[in-house]
Amino acid sequence: MHVLQKYLLFLLFFSLLFACRKKRCSDGVMNHGETGIDCGGKCAPCPELTNRETAVQDYNDNYLGSAISDNNLSWTGNVSSCNPGGVSASTDQKVLQRINYFRRLVGLNDNITLDDNNAHKYQKAALMLKANNDLNHYPPTSWTCWTQDGYDGCNTSNIALGVHSVDAVTLCIEDPGPSNNKVGHRRWIFDSEKLKFSYGTTDNSMSLGCIGAEFDGNTSFPDFIAYPPANYIPHQLVFDRWSFGLPGSFSSGADFSSASVVMNGPNGLVPLTIVSANTTNMGDNTIVWEPQGITTNSQEDVEYTVTISNIVNSSQSSYTYTVKIINP
């Protein structure tokens, strides 16, 4: 073969290789060894939340970018025939994207994958929640569309009604309501040992499988798990209940029963009420409080410094960090 022909073939090969890589790194899916959506692995590095600009970009790309409308959910089930149905692969990816966004926000591993082996249980659980328009981790056999798989799914998952897929994930992080002062749903999503989740969703219910050793395996932990986090956070994601947990404490037993929380903001000391402390068996041990008068509607960045003291059975007895609330 002529030297010029070999050279042209060489250029063509690498042009095609580059084009394939470029397309792969902009397809909106975490694949081909990427550690995030279109980043990491052989693509550009994923953003780290070290400054305001990357926090805004991460929010736009991976929180807003994971939104799923009712029209795009495409749930294929049917209550009248007790058909649990399913959703598209793109919905699966967006649910993962939303979960990994929140875990990355608090410094946890953001390489969660879906456990397809158990998905049928959680899809049947979601169907039962929708069919009975009720929430129950131990649904009775009298429930419409009751199955053992669905029961098992309800028993080992975060359950939500009135929302679906990614919006249910956000609702779990918010954890509103008088019976959720322990923020157990948030804590299971932020369980430091998690490597996998599973889920099922209809158009107005969700069962997020996250309770059980089959989902565990992560061993790389941040120093602590605070929400809102010790970093920049969009004001849209600052909720009434704040929490602070220590990773790995599910087994080691960090004790918050005598701990205190002090917050300072732009106007000085922030009044707050501790609503839960030292609650076990919900992921990592965590203290929860409700501050009053938090500014979440400012056009300017607002900082709050938090100090947790008098922690027992921990490598440190106190922690101090700063939450920076921004308008993205």
LINKADA-V273084 format. One record per pair of residues at least 6 apart in sequence whose ideal C-beta (glycine too) atoms are under 8 Angstrom apart, sorted by the first residue. I is the first residue (numbers start at 1). J is the second residue. D is the distance in whole Angstrom. If there is no record, write none. Layout:
i: <I & I>
j: <J & J>
d: <D & D>
//
This chain:
i: <21 & 21 & 24 & 24 & 24 & 24 & 25 & 25 & 25 & 25 & 25 & 25 & 26 & 27 & 28 & 28 & 28 & 28 & 29 & 29 & 29 & 29 & 30 & 30 & 30 & 30 & 30 & 30 & 32 & 32 & 33 & 33 & 33 & 34 & 34 & 34 & 34 & 35 & 35 & 35 & 35 & 36 & 36 & 36 & 36 & 36 & 36 & 37 & 37 & 37 & 37 & 37 & 39 & 39 & 39 & 40 & 46 & 47 & 47 & 47 & 48 & 49 & 49 & 49 & 49 & 49 & 49 & 49 & 51 & 52 & 52 & 52 & 52 & 55 & 55 & 55 & 55 & 55 & 55 & 56 & 56 & 56 & 56 & 58 & 58 & 58 & 59 & 59 & 59 & 60 & 62 & 62 & 62 & 62 & 62 & 63 & 63 & 63 & 63 & 65 & 66 & 66 & 66 & 66 & 66 & 66 & 67 & 67 & 68 & 68 & 68 & 68 & 68 & 68 & 70 & 70 & 72 & 73 & 73 & 73 & 73 & 73 & 73 & 74 & 74 & 74 & 75 & 75 & 75 & 75 & 75 & 75 & 75 & 76 & 76 & 76 & 76 & 77 & 77 & 77 & 77 & 77 & 77 & 77 & 78 & 79 & 79 & 79 & 79 & 79 & 82 & 82 & 82 & 82 & 83 & 84 & 84 & 84 & 84 & 84 & 84 & 84 & 85 & 85 & 85 & 86 & 87 & 87 & 91 & 91 & 92 & 94 & 94 & 95 & 95 & 95 & 95 & 95 & 95 & 96 & 96 & 96 & 96 & 97 & 98 & 98 & 98 & 99 & 99 & 99 & 99 & 100 & 100 & 100 & 101 & 102 & 102 & 102 & 102 & 103 & 103 & 103 & 103 & 103 & 104 & 105 & 105 & 105 & 105 & 105 & 106 & 106 & 106 & 106 & 106 & 106 & 107 & 107 & 107 & 107 & 107 & 108 & 108 & 108 & 108 & 108 & 108 & 108 & 109 & 109 & 109 & 109 & 111 & 112 & 112 & 112 & 112 & 113 & 113 & 114 & 114 & 114 & 114 & 115 & 115 & 115 & 115 & 115 & 115 & 116 & 117 & 118 & 118 & 118 & 118 & 119 & 119 & 119 & 119 & 120 & 120 & 121 & 121 & 121 & 121 & 121 & 121 & 121 & 121 & 122 & 122 & 122 & 122 & 122 & 122 & 122 & 122 & 123 & 123 & 123 & 123 & 124 & 124 & 124 & 124 & 124 & 124 & 125 & 125 & 125 & 125 & 125 & 125 & 125 & 125 & 125 & 125 & 126 & 126 & 126 & 126 & 126 & 126 & 126 & 126 & 127 & 127 & 127 & 127 & 127 & 128 & 128 & 128 & 128 & 128 & 128 & 128 & 128 & 128 & 129 & 129 & 129 & 129 & 129 & 129 & 129 & 129 & 129 & 130 & 130 & 130 & 130 & 130 & 131 & 131 & 131 & 132 & 132 & 132 & 132 & 133 & 134 & 134 & 135 & 135 & 135 & 136 & 136 & 136 & 137 & 137 & 137 & 138 & 138 & 138 & 139 & 139 & 139 & 139 & 140 & 153 & 153 & 153 & 154 & 156 & 156 & 156 & 156 & 157 & 157 & 157 & 157 & 157 & 157 & 158 & 158 & 158 & 158 & 158 & 158 & 158 & 158 & 158 & 159 & 159 & 159 & 159 & 160 & 160 & 160 & 160 & 160 & 160 & 161 & 161 & 162 & 162 & 163 & 163 & 163 & 163 & 164 & 164 & 164 & 164 & 164 & 164 & 165 & 165 & 168 & 168 & 168 & 168 & 169 & 169 & 169 & 170 & 171 & 172 & 172 & 172 & 172 & 172 & 173 & 173 & 173 & 173 & 173 & 173 & 174 & 174 & 174 & 174 & 175 & 175 & 175 & 175 & 175 & 175 & 176 & 176 & 176 & 180 & 181 & 181 & 181 & 181 & 182 & 182 & 182 & 182 & 182 & 183 & 183 & 183 & 183 & 183 & 184 & 184 & 184 & 186 & 186 & 187 & 187 & 187 & 187 & 187 & 187 & 188 & 188 & 188 & 188 & 188 & 189 & 189 & 190 & 190 & 190 & 190 & 190 & 191 & 191 & 191 & 191 & 191 & 191 & 192 & 192 & 192 & 192 & 192 & 192 & 192 & 192 & 192 & 193 & 193 & 193 & 193 & 193 & 193 & 194 & 194 & 194 & 194 & 194 & 195 & 195 & 195 & 195 & 196 & 196 & 196 & 197 & 197 & 197 & 197 & 198 & 198 & 198 & 198 & 199 & 199 & 199 & 199 & 200 & 200 & 200 & 201 & 209 & 221 & 221 & 222 & 223 & 223 & 224 & 224 & 224 & 224 & 224 & 224 & 224 & 225 & 225 & 225 & 225 & 225 & 225 & 225 & 226 & 226 & 226 & 226 & 226 & 226 & 226 & 227 & 227 & 228 & 228 & 228 & 228 & 228 & 229 & 230 & 230 & 230 & 231 & 231 & 232 & 232 & 232 & 233 & 233 & 233 & 233 & 234 & 234 & 234 & 234 & 235 & 235 & 235 & 235 & 235 & 235 & 236 & 238 & 238 & 238 & 240 & 241 & 241 & 241 & 241 & 242 & 242 & 242 & 242 & 242 & 242 & 243 & 243 & 243 & 243 & 244 & 244 & 244 & 244 & 244 & 244 & 245 & 245 & 245 & 245 & 245 & 245 & 246 & 246 & 246 & 246 & 246 & 247 & 248 & 249 & 249 & 249 & 250 & 250 & 250 & 250 & 252 & 253 & 253 & 253 & 254 & 254 & 254 & 254 & 254 & 254 & 255 & 255 & 255 & 255 & 255 & 255 & 256 & 256 & 256 & 256 & 256 & 256 & 256 & 257 & 257 & 257 & 258 & 258 & 259 & 259 & 259 & 259 & 259 & 259 & 260 & 260 & 260 & 261 & 261 & 261 & 261 & 261 & 261 & 261 & 262 & 262 & 262 & 262 & 263 & 263 & 263 & 263 & 263 & 263 & 263 & 263 & 264 & 264 & 264 & 265 & 265 & 265 & 265 & 265 & 265 & 266 & 266 & 266 & 267 & 270 & 270 & 270 & 270 & 270 & 271 & 271 & 271 & 272 & 272 & 272 & 272 & 273 & 273 & 273 & 274 & 274 & 274 & 275 & 275 & 275 & 276 & 276 & 276 & 277 & 277 & 278 & 278 & 279 & 279 & 287 & 291 & 294 & 294 & 295 & 295 & 296 & 296 & 298 & 298 & 299 & 300 & 301 & 301 & 301 & 301 & 302 & 302 & 303 & 303 & 303 & 303 & 304 & 304 & 304 & 305 & 305 & 305 & 305 & 306 & 306 & 306 & 306 & 307 & 307 & 307 & 308 & 308 & 308 & 309 & 309 & 310 & 310 & 311 & 311 & 311>
j: <42 & 43 & 31 & 32 & 42 & 43 & 34 & 38 & 39 & 42 & 43 & 44 & 38 & 38 & 37 & 38 & 65 & 93 & 37 & 38 & 90 & 93 & 36 & 37 & 38 & 93 & 96 & 97 & 41 & 42 & 40 & 41 & 42 & 40 & 41 & 42 & 43 & 41 & 46 & 110 & 111 & 46 & 47 & 62 & 100 & 104 & 110 & 61 & 62 & 65 & 93 & 97 & 45 & 46 & 47 & 46 & 110 & 54 & 57 & 58 & 54 & 55 & 58 & 104 & 105 & 229 & 231 & 232 & 232 & 232 & 301 & 324 & 326 & 231 & 232 & 233 & 234 & 326 & 328 & 232 & 234 & 326 & 328 & 101 & 104 & 105 & 234 & 237 & 328 & 328 & 97 & 98 & 100 & 101 & 104 & 98 & 101 & 234 & 237 & 97 & 94 & 95 & 97 & 98 & 101 & 166 & 94 & 166 & 91 & 94 & 164 & 165 & 166 & 167 & 164 & 203 & 91 & 87 & 91 & 164 & 165 & 201 & 203 & 87 & 88 & 91 & 85 & 86 & 87 & 164 & 201 & 202 & 203 & 83 & 85 & 86 & 87 & 83 & 84 & 85 & 86 & 123 & 127 & 202 & 85 & 127 & 130 & 131 & 144 & 145 & 127 & 131 & 144 & 145 & 127 & 120 & 123 & 124 & 126 & 127 & 150 & 200 & 123 & 127 & 202 & 123 & 165 & 201 & 165 & 201 & 114 & 165 & 166 & 114 & 165 & 166 & 169 & 199 & 201 & 112 & 113 & 114 & 197 & 166 & 166 & 169 & 170 & 112 & 169 & 189 & 197 & 110 & 111 & 112 & 110 & 169 & 173 & 189 & 190 & 109 & 110 & 112 & 189 & 190 & 110 & 227 & 229 & 231 & 233 & 237 & 190 & 222 & 225 & 226 & 227 & 229 & 222 & 223 & 225 & 229 & 230 & 190 & 192 & 218 & 221 & 222 & 225 & 247 & 194 & 195 & 218 & 220 & 195 & 194 & 195 & 196 & 197 & 195 & 196 & 196 & 197 & 198 & 199 & 196 & 197 & 198 & 209 & 214 & 215 & 198 & 198 & 153 & 198 & 209 & 214 & 198 & 199 & 200 & 209 & 149 & 200 & 149 & 150 & 152 & 153 & 156 & 198 & 200 & 209 & 153 & 157 & 198 & 199 & 200 & 207 & 208 & 209 & 153 & 200 & 201 & 207 & 145 & 147 & 149 & 150 & 153 & 200 & 149 & 150 & 151 & 152 & 153 & 154 & 157 & 159 & 200 & 207 & 153 & 199 & 200 & 201 & 202 & 205 & 206 & 207 & 145 & 150 & 200 & 202 & 205 & 139 & 143 & 144 & 145 & 146 & 147 & 150 & 151 & 154 & 135 & 154 & 159 & 160 & 161 & 202 & 205 & 206 & 207 & 161 & 202 & 203 & 204 & 205 & 143 & 144 & 145 & 139 & 143 & 144 & 145 & 161 & 143 & 161 & 159 & 160 & 161 & 143 & 154 & 159 & 154 & 155 & 159 & 151 & 154 & 155 & 146 & 150 & 151 & 154 & 146 & 200 & 207 & 209 & 207 & 209 & 210 & 211 & 212 & 199 & 207 & 208 & 209 & 210 & 211 & 168 & 172 & 185 & 188 & 189 & 206 & 207 & 208 & 210 & 205 & 206 & 207 & 208 & 168 & 171 & 172 & 205 & 206 & 208 & 204 & 205 & 204 & 205 & 171 & 204 & 205 & 206 & 201 & 202 & 203 & 204 & 205 & 206 & 201 & 206 & 201 & 205 & 206 & 208 & 189 & 206 & 208 & 237 & 185 & 185 & 186 & 188 & 189 & 208 & 185 & 186 & 189 & 227 & 237 & 239 & 186 & 239 & 240 & 241 & 183 & 184 & 185 & 186 & 239 & 241 & 239 & 240 & 241 & 241 & 241 & 275 & 276 & 288 & 276 & 279 & 282 & 286 & 288 & 241 & 243 & 276 & 286 & 288 & 279 & 282 & 283 & 227 & 243 & 243 & 245 & 282 & 283 & 284 & 286 & 208 & 210 & 211 & 282 & 283 & 208 & 210 & 225 & 227 & 245 & 283 & 284 & 210 & 215 & 216 & 250 & 283 & 284 & 218 & 221 & 222 & 225 & 247 & 248 & 250 & 283 & 284 & 216 & 217 & 218 & 219 & 248 & 250 & 210 & 215 & 216 & 217 & 218 & 215 & 216 & 217 & 218 & 214 & 215 & 217 & 208 & 209 & 210 & 215 & 208 & 209 & 210 & 215 & 206 & 207 & 208 & 209 & 206 & 207 & 209 & 207 & 215 & 247 & 248 & 247 & 247 & 319 & 230 & 244 & 245 & 246 & 247 & 319 & 321 & 243 & 244 & 245 & 246 & 247 & 284 & 286 & 242 & 243 & 244 & 245 & 306 & 321 & 323 & 242 & 243 & 237 & 238 & 242 & 323 & 325 & 323 & 321 & 322 & 323 & 323 & 324 & 301 & 324 & 326 & 323 & 324 & 325 & 326 & 325 & 326 & 327 & 328 & 296 & 297 & 298 & 325 & 326 & 327 & 328 & 294 & 296 & 325 & 290 & 275 & 288 & 289 & 290 & 272 & 288 & 289 & 290 & 291 & 306 & 286 & 287 & 288 & 289 & 261 & 286 & 287 & 306 & 308 & 319 & 254 & 283 & 284 & 285 & 286 & 287 & 254 & 284 & 285 & 311 & 314 & 284 & 284 & 284 & 285 & 314 & 280 & 283 & 284 & 285 & 313 & 280 & 285 & 313 & 284 & 285 & 311 & 312 & 313 & 314 & 278 & 285 & 311 & 312 & 313 & 314 & 277 & 278 & 285 & 286 & 287 & 308 & 311 & 277 & 278 & 312 & 310 & 312 & 277 & 287 & 308 & 309 & 310 & 311 & 308 & 309 & 310 & 272 & 274 & 287 & 289 & 306 & 307 & 308 & 269 & 306 & 307 & 309 & 269 & 270 & 272 & 291 & 304 & 305 & 306 & 307 & 270 & 304 & 305 & 294 & 295 & 302 & 303 & 304 & 305 & 295 & 302 & 303 & 293 & 291 & 292 & 293 & 294 & 304 & 291 & 292 & 293 & 289 & 290 & 291 & 292 & 289 & 290 & 292 & 287 & 288 & 289 & 288 & 289 & 290 & 286 & 287 & 288 & 287 & 288 & 285 & 287 & 285 & 286 & 308 & 304 & 304 & 325 & 302 & 325 & 302 & 325 & 325 & 327 & 327 & 327 & 324 & 325 & 326 & 327 & 324 & 325 & 322 & 323 & 324 & 325 & 322 & 323 & 325 & 320 & 321 & 322 & 323 & 320 & 321 & 322 & 323 & 318 & 319 & 320 & 318 & 319 & 320 & 317 & 318 & 317 & 318 & 317 & 318 & 319>
d: <6 & 8 & 7 & 5 & 8 & 7 & 8 & 5 & 8 & 8 & 4 & 7 & 6 & 7 & 6 & 7 & 8 & 8 & 7 & 8 & 8 & 5 & 6 & 5 & 8 & 7 & 7 & 7 & 7 & 7 & 8 & 4 & 6 & 5 & 5 & 8 & 6 & 6 & 6 & 7 & 6 & 4 & 8 & 7 & 7 & 8 & 7 & 7 & 6 & 7 & 8 & 6 & 6 & 4 & 7 & 5 & 8 & 4 & 6 & 5 & 6 & 5 & 6 & 7 & 7 & 8 & 5 & 7 & 8 & 5 & 7 & 8 & 6 & 7 & 4 & 7 & 8 & 7 & 8 & 8 & 8 & 7 & 4 & 7 & 7 & 8 & 5 & 8 & 5 & 7 & 6 & 8 & 7 & 4 & 8 & 7 & 5 & 8 & 7 & 7 & 4 & 8 & 4 & 4 & 7 & 5 & 8 & 6 & 6 & 5 & 8 & 5 & 5 & 8 & 8 & 6 & 8 & 6 & 6 & 6 & 6 & 7 & 6 & 6 & 5 & 7 & 6 & 8 & 6 & 8 & 7 & 5 & 5 & 8 & 4 & 6 & 7 & 5 & 5 & 2 & 7 & 8 & 6 & 6 & 7 & 7 & 6 & 5 & 8 & 7 & 7 & 7 & 7 & 4 & 8 & 8 & 4 & 5 & 7 & 4 & 8 & 7 & 7 & 8 & 7 & 6 & 7 & 6 & 6 & 7 & 6 & 7 & 6 & 8 & 6 & 6 & 7 & 6 & 8 & 6 & 7 & 6 & 8 & 8 & 4 & 5 & 7 & 5 & 6 & 6 & 6 & 4 & 7 & 5 & 7 & 7 & 6 & 6 & 8 & 7 & 5 & 7 & 7 & 7 & 4 & 8 & 5 & 7 & 7 & 8 & 6 & 7 & 5 & 6 & 6 & 5 & 4 & 8 & 7 & 7 & 8 & 6 & 6 & 8 & 8 & 6 & 7 & 8 & 8 & 7 & 5 & 6 & 7 & 7 & 7 & 7 & 6 & 7 & 6 & 7 & 6 & 6 & 7 & 4 & 7 & 4 & 7 & 7 & 7 & 7 & 8 & 8 & 4 & 6 & 7 & 5 & 7 & 6 & 8 & 6 & 8 & 5 & 7 & 5 & 4 & 8 & 8 & 8 & 7 & 4 & 6 & 5 & 5 & 4 & 4 & 7 & 5 & 8 & 3 & 8 & 8 & 8 & 5 & 5 & 4 & 6 & 7 & 8 & 5 & 8 & 8 & 3 & 5 & 6 & 7 & 6 & 4 & 8 & 8 & 4 & 5 & 5 & 5 & 6 & 5 & 5 & 7 & 8 & 6 & 8 & 6 & 6 & 8 & 5 & 6 & 7 & 4 & 8 & 7 & 6 & 7 & 6 & 8 & 5 & 8 & 4 & 8 & 7 & 8 & 4 & 8 & 6 & 4 & 7 & 4 & 4 & 7 & 5 & 6 & 8 & 7 & 8 & 7 & 5 & 8 & 5 & 8 & 6 & 8 & 5 & 6 & 7 & 7 & 7 & 6 & 6 & 7 & 6 & 6 & 8 & 7 & 5 & 7 & 6 & 6 & 8 & 4 & 5 & 8 & 4 & 5 & 5 & 6 & 6 & 8 & 5 & 5 & 6 & 7 & 8 & 8 & 4 & 6 & 8 & 7 & 5 & 8 & 4 & 5 & 7 & 7 & 5 & 8 & 7 & 5 & 6 & 8 & 5 & 7 & 8 & 7 & 5 & 6 & 6 & 6 & 7 & 6 & 5 & 6 & 7 & 8 & 4 & 7 & 7 & 8 & 7 & 8 & 8 & 4 & 6 & 8 & 6 & 7 & 8 & 5 & 6 & 7 & 8 & 7 & 8 & 4 & 8 & 8 & 4 & 7 & 5 & 5 & 8 & 6 & 7 & 7 & 8 & 8 & 7 & 4 & 5 & 6 & 5 & 5 & 6 & 8 & 6 & 6 & 5 & 7 & 7 & 5 & 8 & 4 & 8 & 6 & 7 & 7 & 7 & 5 & 4 & 6 & 6 & 8 & 5 & 6 & 7 & 5 & 8 & 6 & 5 & 7 & 7 & 6 & 7 & 7 & 8 & 8 & 7 & 4 & 6 & 7 & 5 & 8 & 7 & 3 & 6 & 8 & 8 & 5 & 4 & 7 & 5 & 8 & 7 & 7 & 7 & 5 & 6 & 8 & 6 & 7 & 7 & 4 & 5 & 7 & 5 & 7 & 6 & 6 & 5 & 6 & 8 & 4 & 8 & 8 & 6 & 6 & 5 & 6 & 7 & 5 & 8 & 8 & 7 & 4 & 6 & 6 & 8 & 8 & 8 & 6 & 7 & 6 & 7 & 6 & 8 & 8 & 7 & 4 & 7 & 6 & 6 & 8 & 8 & 7 & 5 & 8 & 7 & 6 & 8 & 7 & 5 & 7 & 5 & 6 & 5 & 7 & 7 & 4 & 6 & 7 & 8 & 7 & 8 & 5 & 5 & 7 & 7 & 6 & 7 & 8 & 6 & 7 & 5 & 4 & 7 & 8 & 5 & 7 & 6 & 8 & 7 & 5 & 6 & 6 & 7 & 6 & 7 & 6 & 8 & 7 & 6 & 7 & 6 & 8 & 5 & 7 & 5 & 8 & 8 & 7 & 5 & 7 & 5 & 7 & 8 & 7 & 4 & 6 & 4 & 8 & 4 & 6 & 6 & 7 & 6 & 6 & 7 & 5 & 4 & 8 & 8 & 6 & 5 & 7 & 7 & 8 & 7 & 5 & 8 & 5 & 6 & 7 & 5 & 5 & 6 & 7 & 7 & 4 & 5 & 8 & 4 & 5 & 6 & 7 & 4 & 8 & 6 & 6 & 4 & 8 & 5 & 7 & 6 & 6 & 6 & 6 & 5 & 5 & 7 & 5 & 6 & 6 & 6 & 7 & 5 & 7 & 7 & 6 & 7 & 7 & 5 & 7 & 7 & 4 & 6 & 6 & 6 & 7 & 5 & 8 & 7 & 7 & 5 & 7 & 7 & 7 & 7 & 5 & 8 & 7 & 6 & 7 & 8 & 5 & 7 & 7 & 7 & 7 & 7 & 5 & 7 & 5 & 6 & 4 & 7 & 6 & 5 & 8 & 7 & 7 & 5 & 5 & 6 & 6 & 8 & 7 & 4 & 5 & 7 & 6 & 7 & 7 & 7 & 7 & 8 & 7 & 8 & 5 & 7 & 8 & 6 & 8 & 7 & 6 & 8 & 6 & 7 & 5 & 8 & 8 & 5 & 6 & 7 & 5 & 8 & 7 & 5 & 7 & 7 & 7 & 5 & 8 & 7 & 6 & 7 & 7 & 6 & 7 & 5 & 6 & 5 & 8 & 7 & 4 & 6 & 7 & 5 & 7 & 8>
//
